[in-house]
Amino acid sequence: MTGFDRWARSAAMLALAAAALLSACASRPLPNSAPVVVLAPSPTQAPRPAPAPPAAASAAARNGAARDPSPAATAMPVRPAPPVVLVPLPEPAVPAAVAAHFPEPAVTFATPAFQPGRTAFTSNEELGAIVHVLERNAPIGEHAGGIAVLPLGTSQGGVPIEALAFTRAPDVVVAAPGVAGAASRRPTVVIVAAQHGDEPAGTEALIVVAQELAAGRLASVLDKVDVVLLPRANPDGAAVFVRGATDGTDINRDHLLLQTPEARAIAELLVQLAPLVVLDLHEYPVGGAFTARFGGVQRFDALLQYATTANMAPFVTKAAEEWFRQPLVASLRGAGLSSDWYATVAADSAEPRLTMGSIGPQVGRNAAGLRNAVSLLVETRGGGLGRIDLKRRVQAQVVAVTSVLASAAKHADDLAKVRQFVDREVAAMACQGQVVVEAAPTPSEYAYSTIDIGSGEVRRLTVAWDSALQLRTLKSRPRPCGYWLAASEGDAVRRLRLLGVEVQQLEEIGELRGEGYRLVAREPIPGDDATHAGASRRLHVQMQPALLDLPAGSFYISLEQPLAHLAVAALEPEAPASFAANGLIADVAAEARILLRPAMRMTAVP
């Protein structure tokens, strides 16, 4: 029995009687949220065994007795971490007129990065020691719950990737992934930081939040939800202060292909826990291309966004906006911190234009949204600043995290009902209606604040703006019942299973009405939407209606499942981030759309 199987038995007591409320959920608007009270911070490609989540350590273990290693912990050897490299950080000059807009907050943080005289951030070794000490010193008591380190594997450089889980419900049993499992487990919030190794504020903030949770100062949150923190998703990049993983991959563009162990670690966490809320912490670059195009620097402490990709469930988006983003804006404002929508300079535009980030399903926040979770992004001002304004950046992250946790606790029951409804609704859409294959943001205008570098004056510019809040459909097709993959596509099947998508294998030959694909043309996709720099390509295909012979041993991916839209993003060849577009499926003839529910015998692929 893995650690996931041991996570707290009392979740059954919190199981929701949501079935009777599904129809109401479909017809009534989500209630407005009151402002959240923010708690101030105090002074290889194959699947791996499941990691061990929080657990409820026994009384003996909490008192210092040796713990038996879990099967997950022993099944995967962990290579020794390489010696930490403390990279000297540049201290760029920030004009005094700009710096005046970002005064240092009167707070104290007890992380290694804030030790007197420190010139670097918390190292991988220091972070590992902190999470294990917090687990070892978990409070004891009837309602204390548990703190556990979740081993998620190792990075490309051999550094352990570890999450830290907090629960007030010891010994909960977690069911298998899926609708029934998600409904029976305790509501969970997963927070990920430092997918980019040169964005350190999120890691420091999650150390602070972990300290708050361990000290019981967020007890009201743990009364309602479990919290899982992944403070550093890219330890190799953080060790040398670079954006990408060891092989250069942008991990935040790898949440569909799952080429890297770092992205697979995050996917495993989301598959096993089916969190209702996912929060991704980043830092946006200051100046640079923005200053070159707009003649100033960004005004904001934090830029906010939620999942915006094709085929998102409207109820999930509505919950993200009303229950989370609006209270988050109020929380930041109450702490004296400024915010706006997340936006980046559009690199493919000759005119000065801002775009609300990538809408691709391979991006972390969007992939989590296609899991029907409320998926949020917080980007604090920090890229290129080194340690400048670090305390304010971390403070903004801490305020954001505590606001999201408070909102999740406040709406835990309703979130579970929405999730149940959406999971079932997505599965029920198979074989009917349309599915979006490719979409684009909507061109518009927006008033955006900048700071003049010379005078420090705040200027409000009307800028060209690509809005991701309303997507334009570029290509859609009738939604199939599912997809067929040839027996040769075992690697694609393994990736789908790592995503949590259900796959079945045909036990006998069959014949079904469907549509095959014929490749017409391919072209490269430059820039930010490439999963691997320069590796993505856009395919153009022609549909070929046919009566398909399906041999035994080939695979069927039904869309009658909650993760149907992840399957669509992966398996429609013309979707920009699809398996075929990225070469994981070499020949589009090895896949097809199935238009009738198959009746032949099949077995689930583990």
C-alpha positions as CSV (number, residue, x, y, z in Angstrom):
1,M,0.0,0.0,0.0
2,T,1.5,3.3,-1.1
3,G,1.5,6.6,0.8
4,F,-1.3,7.8,-1.4
5,D,-3.4,4.9,-0.2
6,R,-2.8,5.9,3.4
7,W,-3.7,9.6,3.2
8,A,-6.3,10.1,5.9
9,R,-9.3,7.8,6.5
10,S,-11.7,10.5,7.6
11,A,-12.3,11.9,4.1
12,A,-15.2,9.5,3.9
13,M,-16.9,11.4,6.7
14,L,-16.6,14.6,4.5
15,A,-18.0,12.9,1.3
16,L,-20.4,15.2,-0.4
17,A,-24.0,14.5,-1.2
18,A,-23.6,16.3,-4.5
19,A,-25.6,14.2,-6.8
20,A,-28.9,16.0,-6.0
21,L,-27.2,19.4,-6.5
22,L,-25.8,18.8,-10.0
23,S,-28.8,20.2,-11.8
24,A,-28.9,23.2,-9.6
25,C,-25.2,23.7,-10.2
26,A,-25.9,23.8,-13.9
27,S,-28.5,26.5,-13.7
28,R,-27.6,28.9,-10.9
29,P,-24.8,31.5,-11.0
30,L,-21.9,31.1,-8.7
31,P,-22.4,33.2,-5.5
32,N,-20.3,36.3,-5.1
33,S,-17.4,36.0,-2.7
34,A,-16.8,38.4,0.2
35,P,-13.3,39.9,0.5
36,V,-10.9,37.4,2.0
37,V,-9.1,38.2,5.3
38,V,-5.4,37.6,4.6
39,L,-3.3,36.2,7.4
40,A,-0.2,38.3,7.8
41,P,3.1,36.3,7.7
42,S,5.0,35.9,10.9
43,P,8.6,37.2,11.8
44,T,13.4,8.1,-18.8
45,Q,9.9,8.1,-19.9
46,A,8.3,5.1,-18.2
47,P,5.7,5.7,-15.4
48,R,7.1,5.6,-11.8
49,P,5.6,4.2,-8.7
50,A,3.1,6.5,-7.0
51,P,4.6,9.0,-4.5
52,A,3.6,8.8,-0.9
53,P,1.3,11.7,0.2
54,P,0.5,13.0,3.5
55,A,0.0,10.7,5.8
56,A,-0.7,10.4,8.9
57,A,2.2,9.6,10.7
58,S,1.7,7.3,13.7
59,A,2.2,8.6,17.2
60,A,5.4,6.6,17.5
61,A,6.8,8.2,14.3
62,R,5.8,11.7,15.4
63,N,7.7,11.1,18.6
64,G,10.9,10.3,16.7
65,A,10.7,6.5,16.2
66,A,12.1,5.3,12.9
67,R,9.5,5.1,10.1
68,D,9.2,2.2,7.7
69,P,10.0,3.5,4.2
70,S,7.0,3.4,1.9
71,P,7.1,1.2,-1.2
72,A,7.1,4.3,-3.3
73,A,10.1,5.7,-1.5
74,T,12.1,2.5,-1.8
75,A,11.2,1.5,-5.3
76,M,13.0,4.4,-6.9
77,P,16.7,5.0,-5.9
78,V,17.5,8.6,-5.3
79,R,20.9,9.7,-6.5
80,P,22.9,12.0,-4.2
81,A,22.3,15.6,-5.0
82,P,25.2,17.5,-6.5
83,P,27.0,20.1,-4.4
84,V,25.0,23.3,-4.4
85,V,26.3,26.1,-6.6
86,L,25.6,29.5,-5.2
87,V,25.6,31.7,-8.3
88,P,26.6,35.3,-7.7
89,L,23.5,37.3,-8.7
90,P,23.8,40.6,-10.6
91,E,22.3,43.6,-8.9
92,P,20.8,45.6,-11.7
93,A,20.4,49.3,-11.1
94,V,16.7,50.3,-10.5
95,P,16.1,54.0,-11.0
96,A,15.1,55.7,-7.7
97,A,11.9,57.0,-9.3
98,V,10.8,53.5,-10.0
99,A,12.0,52.0,-6.7
100,A,9.9,54.5,-4.9
101,H,6.8,52.6,-6.1
102,F,7.9,49.4,-4.4
103,P,8.9,50.1,-0.8
104,E,10.1,47.2,1.4
105,P,7.3,45.8,3.6
106,A,7.7,45.7,7.4
107,V,7.6,41.9,7.7
108,T,10.2,39.3,8.7
109,F,10.7,36.0,6.9
110,A,12.6,33.1,8.4
111,T,14.0,31.5,5.3
112,P,17.7,31.0,4.5
113,A,17.5,33.6,1.8
114,F,16.8,36.3,4.4
115,Q,19.6,35.4,6.7
116,P,21.9,38.4,7.5
117,G,24.5,38.9,4.8
118,R,22.9,36.4,2.5
119,T,23.5,37.0,-1.3
120,A,21.8,33.9,-2.7
121,F,18.5,32.2,-2.3
122,T,17.6,29.1,-0.4
123,S,19.6,26.2,-1.8
124,N,18.3,22.8,-2.8
125,E,20.0,21.2,0.3
126,E,18.6,23.8,2.6
127,L,15.1,23.4,1.1
128,G,15.3,19.6,1.6
129,A,16.3,20.0,5.2
130,I,13.5,22.4,5.9
131,V,10.7,20.2,4.5
132,H,12.0,17.1,6.4
133,V,12.4,19.0,9.6
134,L,8.8,20.2,9.3
135,E,7.6,16.6,8.7
136,R,9.7,15.3,11.6
137,N,8.4,18.0,14.0
138,A,4.7,17.7,13.0
139,P,2.5,18.6,15.9
140,I,0.9,15.8,18.0
141,G,-2.7,15.8,19.1
142,E,-6.1,14.5,18.3
143,H,-6.8,17.2,15.7
144,A,-3.2,17.9,14.7
145,G,-3.5,16.0,11.4
146,G,-0.2,15.2,9.6
147,I,2.7,16.7,7.7
148,A,4.4,14.5,5.2
149,V,7.1,14.8,2.5
150,L,5.9,13.4,-0.8
151,P,8.8,12.0,-2.9
152,L,8.0,12.7,-6.5
153,G,11.2,11.4,-8.1
154,T,14.3,13.1,-9.1
155,S,15.3,15.9,-11.6
156,Q,17.5,15.4,-14.6
157,G,20.4,16.3,-12.4
158,G,19.5,13.7,-9.8
159,V,18.1,16.2,-7.2
160,P,15.0,14.9,-5.3
161,I,11.7,16.6,-6.2
162,E,9.7,16.7,-3.0
163,A,6.3,18.1,-2.1
164,L,5.1,18.8,1.4
165,A,1.6,17.9,2.4
166,F,-0.6,19.1,5.2
167,T,-3.8,17.6,6.4
168,R,-6.1,17.7,9.4
169,A,-7.6,14.4,8.5
170,P,-5.2,11.6,9.5
171,D,-5.3,8.2,7.7
172,V,-7.5,9.2,4.8
173,V,-7.8,6.6,2.1
174,V,-7.6,8.0,-1.3
175,A,-9.5,6.3,-4.1
176,A,-8.2,5.7,-7.6
177,P,-8.2,8.7,-9.9
178,G,-11.5,9.5,-11.6
179,V,-15.0,10.9,-10.8
180,A,-15.7,8.6,-7.9
181,G,-12.2,9.0,-6.5
182,A,-12.3,12.8,-6.7
183,A,-15.7,12.8,-5.0
184,S,-14.7,10.6,-2.1
185,R,-11.4,12.3,-1.2
186,R,-10.9,15.4,0.9
187,P,-10.7,18.7,-1.1
188,T,-7.1,19.4,-1.9
189,V,-5.2,22.5,-3.0
190,V,-1.8,22.0,-4.8
191,I,0.6,24.9,-5.1
192,V,3.6,24.7,-7.4
193,A,6.6,27.1,-7.4
194,A,9.8,27.5,-9.4
195,Q,9.1,25.7,-12.6
196,H,11.5,28.3,-13.8
197,G,14.8,28.2,-11.9
198,D,15.4,31.9,-12.1
199,E,12.1,32.8,-10.4
200,P,12.9,32.3,-6.7
201,A,10.2,34.3,-4.8
202,G,7.7,31.5,-5.1
203,T,10.0,29.0,-3.3
204,E,10.7,31.4,-0.5
205,A,7.0,32.2,-0.1
206,L,6.1,28.5,0.1
207,I,8.7,28.0,2.8
208,V,6.9,30.8,4.7
209,V,3.5,29.3,4.1
210,A,4.7,25.9,5.1
211,Q,6.0,27.4,8.4
212,E,2.6,29.0,8.9
213,L,0.7,25.8,8.3
214,A,3.0,23.8,10.5
215,A,2.6,26.3,13.3
216,G,-1.2,26.1,13.2
217,R,-1.7,29.6,12.1
218,L,-3.8,28.5,9.1
219,A,-5.8,26.0,11.0
220,S,-9.1,27.3,9.6
221,V,-7.8,26.4,6.1
222,L,-6.8,22.8,7.1
223,D,-10.2,22.3,8.7
224,K,-11.7,22.4,5.2
225,V,-9.0,21.4,2.7
226,D,-5.7,19.5,2.5
227,V,-2.7,21.6,1.2
228,V,0.2,20.2,-0.9
229,L,3.1,22.5,-1.6
230,L,5.8,21.8,-4.2
231,P,8.3,24.6,-3.4
232,R,10.7,23.9,-6.2
233,A,9.7,22.0,-9.3
234,N,13.0,22.7,-11.1
235,P,15.8,22.2,-8.7
236,D,18.5,22.0,-11.4
237,G,17.6,25.3,-12.9
238,A,17.4,26.9,-9.4
239,A,20.9,25.6,-8.5
240,V,22.4,27.7,-11.3
241,F,19.7,30.3,-11.6
242,V,18.5,29.6,-15.1
243,R,15.0,29.3,-16.5
244,G,15.0,25.8,-18.0
245,A,15.7,22.3,-16.9
246,T,19.1,20.6,-17.3
247,D,18.4,19.9,-21.0
248,G,17.0,23.4,-21.6
249,T,13.4,22.4,-21.7
250,D,10.9,25.0,-20.4
251,I,9.1,22.8,-17.9
252,N,6.1,25.0,-18.0
253,R,5.6,24.1,-21.7
254,D,5.9,20.3,-21.0
255,H,2.6,19.5,-19.4
256,L,1.1,17.6,-22.3
257,L,4.1,15.7,-23.7
258,L,5.7,15.1,-20.3
259,Q,9.2,14.8,-21.7
260,T,10.9,15.8,-18.5
261,P,10.9,14.1,-15.1
262,E,10.1,17.5,-13.6
263,A,6.8,17.8,-15.5
264,R,6.0,14.1,-14.9
265,A,6.4,14.7,-11.2
266,I,3.8,17.5,-11.3
267,A,1.5,15.4,-13.4
268,E,1.7,12.5,-11.0
269,L,0.8,14.8,-8.1
270,L,-2.3,16.1,-10.0
271,V,-3.4,12.6,-11.2
272,Q,-3.1,11.0,-7.8
273,L,-4.7,13.8,-5.8
274,A,-7.2,15.3,-8.3
275,P,-7.0,18.7,-6.5
276,L,-9.9,21.1,-6.8
277,V,-7.5,24.1,-6.9
278,V,-4.0,24.4,-8.5
279,L,-1.9,27.5,-8.0
280,D,1.2,28.1,-10.1
281,L,3.7,30.7,-8.8
282,H,6.1,32.6,-11.2
283,E,7.9,35.9,-11.6
284,Y,7.5,38.1,-14.6
285,P,10.4,39.9,-16.2
286,V,10.8,43.6,-15.5
287,G,11.6,46.0,-18.3
288,G,13.4,44.3,-21.3
289,A,11.0,43.8,-24.3
290,F,8.3,45.6,-22.4
291,T,10.4,48.8,-22.0
292,A,11.6,48.6,-25.6
293,R,8.0,48.5,-26.8
294,F,6.2,50.7,-24.3
295,G,8.9,53.1,-23.0
296,G,8.4,52.3,-19.3
297,V,8.3,49.5,-16.8
298,Q,5.3,47.5,-15.5
299,R,3.5,49.1,-12.5
300,F,2.4,45.9,-10.8
301,D,3.5,43.8,-7.9
302,A,1.6,40.8,-9.2
303,L,0.0,39.7,-12.5
304,L,-2.9,37.3,-12.2
305,Q,-4.5,34.8,-14.5
306,Y,-6.4,31.5,-14.6
307,A,-6.7,28.7,-17.1
308,T,-7.6,30.1,-20.6
309,T,-7.5,27.4,-23.2
310,A,-9.8,25.8,-25.7
311,N,-12.6,23.5,-24.3
312,M,-12.4,24.9,-20.8
313,A,-15.5,24.2,-18.7
314,P,-17.4,27.5,-18.2
315,F,-18.3,26.7,-14.6
316,V,-14.7,26.2,-13.7
317,T,-13.7,29.5,-15.3
318,K,-16.6,31.3,-13.4
319,A,-15.5,29.8,-10.1
320,A,-11.9,30.9,-10.8
321,E,-13.0,34.5,-11.5
322,E,-15.6,35.0,-8.8
323,W,-14.4,32.8,-5.9
324,F,-10.6,33.3,-6.4
325,R,-9.3,36.1,-8.6
326,Q,-11.7,38.9,-7.4
327,P,-10.9,38.2,-3.7
328,L,-7.2,37.9,-4.6
329,V,-7.2,41.3,-6.1
330,A,-8.8,42.7,-2.9
331,S,-6.3,40.9,-0.7
332,L,-3.4,42.3,-2.6
333,R,-4.9,45.8,-2.5
334,G,-5.5,45.5,1.2
335,A,-1.8,44.7,1.7
336,G,-0.7,47.7,-0.3
337,L,0.2,45.7,-3.4
338,S,-0.8,46.4,-6.9
339,S,-2.0,43.8,-9.5
340,D,-3.5,43.4,-13.0
341,W,-4.1,40.7,-15.5
342,Y,-1.1,38.7,-16.6
343,A,0.2,39.8,-20.0
344,T,3.4,39.5,-22.0
345,V,4.8,41.4,-25.0
346,A,3.5,39.8,-28.2
347,A,6.7,38.7,-30.0
348,D,5.0,38.0,-33.3
349,S,3.5,41.5,-33.7
350,A,5.0,44.5,-35.5
351,E,3.0,46.9,-33.3
352,P,3.3,47.3,-29.6
353,R,0.9,44.6,-28.3
354,L,0.3,42.7,-25.1
355,T,-1.1,39.2,-25.0
356,M,-2.6,37.5,-22.0
357,G,-0.1,34.6,-22.0
358,S,-0.1,31.4,-23.9
359,I,-3.5,29.7,-24.4
360,G,-1.8,26.4,-25.2
361,P,-2.8,23.3,-23.3
362,Q,0.8,22.3,-22.7
363,V,1.2,25.3,-20.3
364,G,0.9,24.3,-16.6
365,R,-2.2,26.4,-15.7
366,N,-4.1,25.4,-18.8
367,A,-3.3,21.7,-18.5
368,A,-4.6,21.8,-14.9
369,G,-7.7,23.6,-16.1
370,L,-8.4,20.8,-18.5
371,R,-8.4,18.5,-15.5
372,N,-11.4,20.5,-14.4
373,A,-9.6,22.1,-11.5
374,V,-9.7,25.8,-10.7
375,S,-6.2,26.7,-12.0
376,L,-4.6,30.0,-11.1
377,L,-1.4,31.8,-12.0
378,V,0.4,34.5,-9.9
379,E,3.4,36.2,-11.5
380,T,5.2,38.7,-9.2
381,R,7.5,41.4,-10.3
382,G,11.0,39.9,-10.2
383,G,12.5,38.6,-13.5
384,G,15.9,40.1,-14.0
385,L,16.0,41.8,-10.6
386,G,18.3,39.4,-8.7
387,R,17.6,40.0,-5.0
388,I,16.3,43.5,-5.5
389,D,12.9,44.0,-3.8
390,L,13.0,40.3,-2.8
391,K,11.1,40.8,0.5
392,R,8.3,42.7,-1.3
393,R,8.1,40.0,-4.0
394,V,7.9,37.2,-1.4
395,Q,5.3,39.2,0.5
396,A,3.2,39.5,-2.6
397,Q,3.4,35.7,-3.1
398,V,2.6,35.0,0.5
399,V,-0.5,37.3,0.4
400,A,-1.6,35.6,-2.8
401,V,-1.2,32.1,-1.5
402,T,-3.0,32.8,1.8
403,S,-5.8,34.4,-0.2
404,V,-6.2,31.4,-2.5
405,L,-6.1,29.0,0.5
406,A,-8.8,31.1,2.3
407,S,-11.0,31.1,-0.8
408,A,-10.5,27.4,-1.2
409,A,-11.5,26.7,2.4
410,K,-14.5,29.1,2.2
411,H,-15.8,27.4,-1.0
412,A,-14.6,23.8,-0.4
413,D,-18.0,22.2,-0.5
414,D,-19.2,24.2,-3.5
415,L,-16.0,23.5,-5.4
416,A,-16.5,19.8,-4.9
417,K,-20.0,20.1,-6.3
418,V,-18.8,22.0,-9.3
419,R,-16.1,19.5,-9.9
420,Q,-18.5,16.5,-9.7
421,F,-20.8,18.3,-12.1
422,V,-18.1,19.2,-14.6
423,D,-16.5,15.8,-14.6
424,R,-19.8,14.2,-15.5
425,E,-20.7,16.8,-18.0
426,V,-17.4,16.5,-19.9
427,A,-17.7,12.7,-20.0
428,A,-21.4,13.0,-21.2
429,M,-20.4,15.2,-24.2
430,A,-18.8,12.3,-26.1
431,C,-20.2,11.6,-29.6
432,Q,-22.1,14.9,-29.8
433,G,-21.6,18.6,-30.5
434,Q,-18.3,20.2,-31.5
435,V,-14.9,20.2,-30.0
436,V,-12.4,23.0,-30.6
437,V,-9.1,21.9,-32.2
438,E,-7.4,25.3,-32.4
439,A,-8.3,28.7,-30.9
440,A,-6.8,32.2,-30.6
441,P,-7.2,35.2,-28.3
442,T,-9.5,38.0,-29.3
443,P,-7.8,41.3,-30.4
444,S,-9.0,44.3,-28.3
445,E,-7.7,47.3,-26.4
446,Y,-6.9,47.7,-22.7
447,A,-5.8,50.4,-20.4
448,Y,-2.5,49.4,-18.8
449,S,-0.3,51.2,-16.3
450,T,3.4,51.8,-16.7
451,I,6.0,53.7,-14.7
452,D,8.2,56.3,-16.5
453,I,11.8,55.4,-15.8
454,G,13.0,58.9,-15.6
455,S,10.2,60.7,-13.7
456,G,8.6,57.8,-11.9
457,E,5.2,59.1,-13.2
458,V,2.5,56.4,-13.5
459,R,1.1,56.5,-17.0
460,R,-2.0,54.7,-18.2
461,L,-1.7,53.6,-21.8
462,T,-4.3,52.3,-24.1
463,V,-2.6,49.3,-25.7
464,A,-3.4,46.7,-28.3
465,W,-4.4,43.6,-26.2
466,D,-4.9,40.0,-27.1
467,S,-7.6,38.9,-24.7
468,A,-7.6,35.2,-23.6
469,L,-10.8,35.8,-21.7
470,Q,-12.8,35.2,-24.8
471,L,-11.1,32.9,-27.4
472,R,-11.8,32.8,-31.1
473,T,-12.4,29.3,-32.6
474,L,-10.0,28.9,-35.5
475,K,-10.8,25.2,-36.2
476,S,-13.4,22.9,-34.7
477,R,-14.8,19.4,-35.6
478,P,-17.7,17.2,-34.5
479,R,-16.7,15.6,-31.2
480,P,-15.9,11.9,-31.7
481,C,-16.7,9.1,-29.4
482,G,-13.0,8.6,-28.9
483,Y,-9.7,8.1,-30.7
484,W,-7.9,5.0,-32.0
485,L,-4.2,4.5,-31.8
486,A,-2.2,1.8,-33.6
487,A,-0.5,-0.9,-31.5
488,S,2.8,0.7,-32.5
489,E,2.0,3.9,-30.4
490,G,2.9,2.5,-27.0
491,D,4.9,5.6,-26.1
492,A,1.9,7.9,-26.8
493,V,-0.2,5.5,-24.7
494,R,2.3,5.8,-21.8
495,R,2.2,9.6,-22.0
496,L,-1.6,9.5,-21.9
497,R,-1.6,7.3,-18.9
498,L,0.9,9.6,-17.1
499,L,-1.6,12.4,-17.8
500,G,-4.2,10.3,-16.1
501,V,-6.2,9.7,-19.3
502,E,-7.9,6.3,-19.4
503,V,-6.8,4.1,-22.3
504,Q,-8.2,0.7,-23.3
505,Q,-6.6,-2.0,-25.5
506,L,-8.6,-4.1,-28.0
507,E,-8.7,-7.8,-27.3
508,E,-10.2,-8.7,-30.7
509,I,-10.4,-7.3,-34.2
510,G,-13.2,-4.9,-34.9
511,E,-14.7,-2.7,-37.6
512,L,-16.0,0.8,-36.8
513,R,-17.1,3.9,-38.7
514,G,-14.6,6.7,-38.2
515,E,-12.3,9.2,-39.8
516,G,-8.6,8.8,-40.6
517,Y,-6.1,11.6,-41.1
518,R,-4.0,12.3,-44.2
519,L,-1.1,14.7,-43.8
520,V,-1.3,17.6,-46.2
521,A,1.4,20.0,-44.9
522,R,3.5,20.9,-41.9
523,E,5.1,24.2,-40.8
524,P,7.2,25.2,-37.8
525,I,5.7,27.1,-34.8
526,P,8.2,29.7,-33.6
527,G,8.3,31.3,-30.2
528,D,6.6,30.8,-26.9
529,D,4.1,28.1,-28.0
530,A,6.9,25.6,-28.7
531,T,7.1,22.9,-26.1
532,H,10.8,22.3,-26.8
533,A,12.5,25.4,-28.4
534,G,12.0,25.0,-32.1
535,A,10.7,21.5,-31.9
536,S,7.0,22.1,-32.4
537,R,5.4,22.1,-35.8
538,R,1.9,22.8,-37.1
539,L,0.2,20.0,-39.1
540,H,-2.5,20.4,-41.7
541,V,-4.5,17.2,-42.3
542,Q,-7.4,16.1,-44.5
543,M,-10.1,14.0,-43.0
544,Q,-10.9,10.6,-44.6
545,P,-14.2,9.0,-43.6
546,A,-13.9,5.3,-43.6
547,L,-14.9,2.0,-42.2
548,L,-11.9,1.3,-40.1
549,D,-10.4,-2.1,-39.4
550,L,-9.2,-2.1,-35.8
551,P,-6.7,-4.8,-35.1
552,A,-6.4,-6.6,-31.7
553,G,-3.7,-5.0,-29.6
554,S,-4.4,-1.5,-30.8
555,F,-5.8,1.2,-28.4
556,Y,-9.0,3.1,-27.9
557,I,-9.2,6.3,-25.9
558,S,-12.9,7.0,-25.1
559,L,-14.0,10.6,-24.6
560,E,-16.5,9.4,-22.0
561,Q,-14.2,10.4,-19.2
562,P,-13.5,13.6,-17.2
563,L,-10.1,14.2,-18.9
564,A,-11.6,14.0,-22.4
565,H,-10.3,17.5,-23.3
566,L,-6.7,16.6,-22.4
567,A,-7.1,13.7,-24.8
568,V,-8.4,16.0,-27.5
569,A,-5.4,18.4,-27.1
570,A,-3.0,15.4,-27.3
571,L,-4.6,13.5,-30.1
572,E,-6.1,15.9,-32.7
573,P,-3.0,16.3,-35.0
574,E,-3.8,19.9,-35.9
575,A,-3.9,21.0,-32.3
576,P,-0.6,23.0,-32.0
577,A,0.7,21.1,-29.0
578,S,-0.5,17.6,-30.1
579,F,1.5,14.4,-29.9
580,A,1.7,14.3,-33.7
581,A,2.7,18.0,-34.0
582,N,5.6,17.3,-31.7
583,G,6.6,14.0,-33.3
584,L,5.6,11.7,-30.5
585,I,3.2,10.1,-33.0
586,A,5.4,9.9,-36.2
587,D,2.6,9.2,-38.7
588,V,-0.9,10.5,-38.5
589,A,-2.1,7.3,-40.2
590,A,-1.4,5.7,-36.8
591,E,-4.4,7.5,-35.3
592,A,-8.1,8.0,-36.1
593,R,-11.3,9.5,-34.8
594,I,-14.0,6.9,-33.8
595,L,-17.6,8.0,-34.5
596,L,-19.5,5.1,-32.9
597,R,-19.1,3.6,-29.5
598,P,-17.1,0.3,-30.0
599,A,-18.7,-2.9,-28.8
600,M,-15.7,-5.2,-29.0
601,R,-13.9,-6.6,-25.9
602,M,-11.3,-4.2,-24.4
603,T,-9.1,-4.1,-21.3
604,A,-8.0,-1.0,-19.4
605,V,-4.3,-0.1,-19.8
606,P,-2.7,0.2,-16.4
